[in-house]
Amino acid sequence: MIISPKTYTVESVTSGHPDKICDQISDAILDACLSQDPYSRVAIESMGAHGLLVIGGEVTTKANFDPVKIASNLYRKIGYKEKLKIVTDIVKQSPDISMGVNKGGAGDQGIMYGFATNETEELLPYAVVLVHKLTSGLEKLRKSKKVLWLKPDGKAQVTISNGKIKTILVSCQHDEKVSKKEIKNTLTKLLIKPLVKDLKGIKVLVNPTGKFVQGGFVADTGLTGRKIMVDTYGGIIPHGGGAFSGKDPTKVDRSGAYMARFVAKNTVAKGLADKCLVSVAYAIGKAEPLMVQAYDENGRNLSSYVKKNFDFRPLSIIERLNLRRPIYQETAVYGHFGRDGFPWEELISY
C-alpha cells in the first residue's frame, strides 16, 4: 500500500550545488562515451572539495574521452571560475561483473521503485514539481541576468500539510554586497509569487542563516549520488538506495528505476490507478527480475497487469526506452522524472 503522509517536506538543489556538480560531471563523462560507443560500460564517481576534484570508476569503451577537459568545461559552464586540481583514476570494468552483463543480466543487485500520481499533469506529487520549479527558477533568473547578484549554488524546500503548502524555503548563493532584505523581496516577487499566486498562510523563508556568499566546492564537499531523493520522489515513497548518475543503462539502479517510473506513469495515465507504486528487484548477472510488484493507492495489487504488459529484463528495458544514447547529463539536475524529453516519461498510445 502507498502511505500518504499528511505532512511532508521535499527538497531540490540547483545545478551549482556541490553534489549536483558531481552528478553532472559523472553523467557528462557517460554521455561522452555513449556518443561514440553506445555499448560503453560506465560507472563513474566524482568527488569535489575545496579546489580538488577526484574522478574515479570503471569504464570499458571504444570511445576516446578526456575526463579532465569534460569536468573543467562543465564546471565553468555551471558558473564557477575557481581553479580545480583534477585527479583521475579510471580502470576497466571487472571481468567478474561483465561476464553476467554480457549475457543480458543485471549489472548489479538491488531494489528499484517507480511512482506516479494524478495529482499534477506531470503525474508527480505537487510539492515535488513545485520545489524543482523553484530551484530551476533560481538558475533561470541568474543565467538570464534578471538578478545579477545570484550565484550558482542554491536549494529549496516545500512543506505540505493536509494538502496545502505550509512552508517555502529558498536558499541562494549571492554577492557579498546585496542585503538580506533585497534578496527576500526580489525572490518573493520574481520567483515564488509567479509559482504560488497566493502566499496567505504560507511561511516564506529566504536564506535563513542570513548569508550565503560562499558556495559550491569552496564551501562544501560534493559527491556523485548523494541526492537520490532529490533525483526521484522527494522521500515520499521508498527508495532502493541506488543512485543514477555516472552509470550506463546496464546498471539496473538506473534503468530499472526508469522502467518502474515508465510503468507507474502509464498505469496512472490509463486510469487504472490514481496513484501507482512499482517495485522491482534484481540479482547481479541474472536477466529475470527476482520481484515485480505494483499497487494502487488503496493497496489493490496490479502486479499481474504489470507483468503481463511490461518486460523488466535489463536488455528489454534498454531497447524499449532506447537508453544507449547520450541523454544523461540533462537528467542530473532538477529531477529525473516529470520532465519532457526523456523516454521513461513518454505515454503509450493505446
URDAKA-V431858 format. One record per residue. N is the residue number from 1. SS is DSSP state (hx for helix, st for strand, lp for the rest). PHI is phi in radians with two decimals (none if undefined). Layout:
n->[N:N]
ss->[SS:SS]
phi->[PHI:PHI]
This chain:
n->[1:2:3:4:5:6:7:8:9:10:11:12:13:14:15:16:17:18:19:20:21:22:23:24:25:26:27:28:29:30:31:32:33:34:35:36:37:38:39:40:41:42:43:44:45:46:47:48:49:50:51:52:53:54:55:56:57:58:59:60:61:62:63:64:65:66:67:68:69:70:71:72:73:74:75:76:77:78:79:80:81:82:83:84:85:86:87:88:89:90:91:92:93:94:95:96:97:98:99:100:101:102:103:104:105:106:107:108:109:110:111:112:113:114:115:116:117:118:119:120:121:122:123:124:125:126:127:128:129:130:131:132:133:134:135:136:137:138:139:140:141:142:143:144:145:146:147:148:149:150:151:152:153:154:155:156:157:158:159:160:161:162:163:164:165:166:167:168:169:170:171:172:173:174:175:176:177:178:179:180:181:182:183:184:185:186:187:188:189:190:191:192:193:194:195:196:197:198:199:200:201:202:203:204:205:206:207:208:209:210:211:212:213:214:215:216:217:218:219:220:221:222:223:224:225:226:227:228:229:230:231:232:233:234:235:236:237:238:239:240:241:242:243:244:245:246:247:248:249:250:251:252:253:254:255:256:257:258:259:260:261:262:263:264:265:266:267:268:269:270:271:272:273:274:275:276:277:278:279:280:281:282:283:284:285:286:287:288:289:290:291:292:293:294:295:296:297:298:299:300:301:302:303:304:305:306:307:308:309:310:311:312:313:314:315:316:317:318:319:320:321:322:323:324:325:326:327:328:329:330:331:332:333:334:335:336:337:338:339:340:341:342:343:344:345:346:347:348:349:350]
ss->[lp:lp:lp:lp:lp:lp:st:st:st:st:st:st:st:lp:lp:lp:lp:hx:hx:hx:hx:hx:hx:hx:hx:hx:hx:hx:hx:hx:hx:hx:hx:hx:hx:hx:lp:lp:lp:lp:st:st:st:st:st:st:st:st:st:lp:lp:st:st:st:st:st:st:st:st:st:lp:lp:lp:lp:lp:lp:hx:hx:hx:hx:hx:hx:hx:hx:hx:hx:hx:hx:lp:lp:lp:lp:lp:lp:st:st:st:st:st:st:st:lp:lp:lp:hx:hx:hx:hx:hx:hx:hx:lp:lp:lp:lp:st:lp:lp:lp:st:st:st:st:st:st:st:st:lp:lp:lp:lp:lp:lp:lp:lp:hx:hx:hx:hx:hx:hx:hx:hx:hx:hx:hx:hx:hx:hx:hx:hx:hx:hx:lp:lp:lp:lp:lp:lp:st:st:st:st:st:st:st:st:st:st:st:st:lp:lp:st:st:st:st:st:st:st:st:st:st:st:lp:lp:lp:lp:lp:hx:hx:hx:hx:hx:hx:hx:hx:hx:hx:hx:hx:hx:hx:hx:hx:lp:lp:lp:lp:lp:lp:lp:st:st:st:st:lp:lp:lp:lp:lp:lp:lp:lp:lp:hx:hx:hx:hx:lp:st:st:st:lp:lp:lp:lp:hx:hx:hx:hx:lp:lp:lp:lp:lp:lp:lp:lp:lp:lp:lp:lp:lp:lp:lp:st:lp:lp:lp:lp:hx:hx:hx:hx:hx:hx:hx:hx:hx:hx:hx:hx:hx:hx:hx:hx:hx:hx:lp:lp:lp:lp:lp:st:st:st:st:st:st:st:st:lp:st:lp:lp:lp:lp:lp:lp:st:st:st:st:st:st:lp:lp:lp:lp:st:lp:hx:hx:hx:hx:hx:hx:hx:lp:lp:lp:lp:hx:hx:hx:hx:hx:hx:hx:hx:lp:lp:lp:lp:lp:lp:lp:hx:hx:hx:hx:lp:lp:lp:lp:lp:lp:lp:lp:lp:lp:hx:hx:hx:lp:lp:lp:lp:lp]
phi->[none:-1.53:-1.53:-1.93:-1.16:-1.25:-2.22:-2.69:-2.24:-2.19:-2.29:-2.49:-2.35:-1.44:-1.14:-1.57:-1.17:-0.98:-1.13:-1.31:-1.02:-1.16:-1.03:-1.15:-1.10:-1.06:-1.30:-1.15:-1.18:-0.99:-1.08:-1.06:-1.25:-1.15:-1.16:-1.80:-2.45:-1.07:-1.73:-1.04:-1.85:-2.35:-2.49:-2.00:-2.07:-2.20:-2.42:-2.13:-2.87:0.92:1.55:-2.13:-2.21:-1.97:-2.07:-2.43:2.62:-2.16:-2.41:-2.16:-2.76:-1.58:-1.31:-1.77:-2.52:-2.06:-1.08:-1.16:-1.14:-1.04:-1.16:-1.09:-1.11:-1.19:-1.03:-1.22:-1.13:-1.10:2.30:-1.73:-2.00:-1.13:-1.31:-2.12:-1.52:-1.98:-2.04:-2.16:-2.59:-2.10:-2.18:-1.37:-1.08:-0.99:-1.11:-1.16:-1.36:-1.10:-1.00:-1.34:-1.15:-1.05:-1.63:1.64:-1.42:-1.20:-1.34:-2.94:-1.46:2.57:-2.11:-2.21:-2.22:-2.31:-2.53:-2.66:-2.54:-1.45:-1.11:-2.39:-1.19:-1.34:1.04:-2.31:-1.03:-0.98:-1.10:-1.15:-1.09:-1.13:-1.17:-1.23:-1.19:-1.18:-1.29:-1.16:-1.15:-1.02:-1.15:-1.13:-1.10:-1.25:-1.27:-1.39:1.15:-1.25:-2.23:-1.32:-1.55:-1.27:-2.07:-1.17:-1.40:3.13:-2.55:-2.58:-2.40:-2.29:-1.92:-1.95:-2.38:0.92:1.43:-2.11:-1.21:-1.76:-2.48:-2.11:-2.14:-2.24:-2.13:-2.33:-1.26:-2.60:-1.12:-1.08:-1.45:-1.28:-1.47:-1.07:-1.10:-1.13:-1.04:-1.13:-1.09:-1.15:-1.25:-1.12:-1.28:-1.62:-2.00:-1.37:-1.09:-1.08:-1.60:-2.17:-1.05:-1.91:-1.66:-1.09:1.44:-1.84:-1.44:-1.90:-2.02:-2.23:0.80:-1.10:-1.30:1.69:-2.76:-2.59:-1.56:-1.48:-2.58:1.05:-1.22:-1.17:-1.69:-2.65:-1.66:-2.05:-2.61:-1.03:1.43:-1.69:-2.08:-1.20:-1.33:-1.07:-1.21:-2.03:-2.16:1.24:1.51:-1.24:-2.07:-1.12:-2.34:-1.26:1.79:-1.49:-1.42:-1.83:-1.13:1.48:-1.97:-1.27:-1.23:-1.26:-1.43:-1.21:-0.86:-1.62:-1.15:-1.13:-1.19:-1.14:-1.16:-1.10:-1.14:-0.99:-1.21:-1.08:-1.12:-1.24:-1.15:-1.21:-1.07:-1.36:1.53:-1.41:-2.82:-1.40:-2.35:-2.44:-2.03:-1.98:-2.28:-2.50:-2.31:-2.31:-1.92:-1.06:1.48:-1.86:-1.42:-1.28:-1.08:-1.33:-2.73:-2.38:-2.33:-2.58:-2.42:-1.66:-1.17:-1.74:1.52:-1.22:-1.41:-1.87:-1.10:-1.09:-1.09:-1.12:-1.11:-1.25:-1.86:-2.38:-1.81:-1.71:-1.18:-0.90:-1.16:-1.16:-1.09:-1.02:-1.25:-1.11:-1.68:0.91:-1.61:-1.53:-2.15:-1.41:-2.03:-1.63:-1.04:-1.17:-1.35:-1.30:-2.34:1.16:1.53:-1.50:-2.19:1.44:-2.11:-1.15:1.79:-1.77:-1.11:-1.32:-1.70:-1.31:-1.71:-1.34:-1.54:-1.71]
